[in-house]
Amino acid sequence: MLAPLDATYQGYRVGIWLKDQRAAARKAASADPRTAHCPARPARPSRFPGR
C-alpha cells in the first residue's frame, strides 16, 4: 500500500518524497551494475603483441 501524493506528516509533504524515493530505487535497480560504475574504455591495438 502506497501513501498518496498529498500525504503530509507534521507539515512535511512525505507523499512526494516517497514517490521520488521509489523512482530512484527503480532507476538504480534497472541500471546495469557493470556500466553504472565503470565507463567504457576505447579499444586500442596493443603496441607489443604477445607480451
BELLIN-V75796 format. One record per pair of residues at least 24 apart in sequence whose C-alpha atoms are under 7 Angstrom apart, sorted by the first residue. I is the first residue (numbers start at 1). J is the second residue. Records with the same first field share a line. If there is no record, write none. Layout:
# BELLIN-V75796
I: J ; J
This chain:
# BELLIN-V75796
none
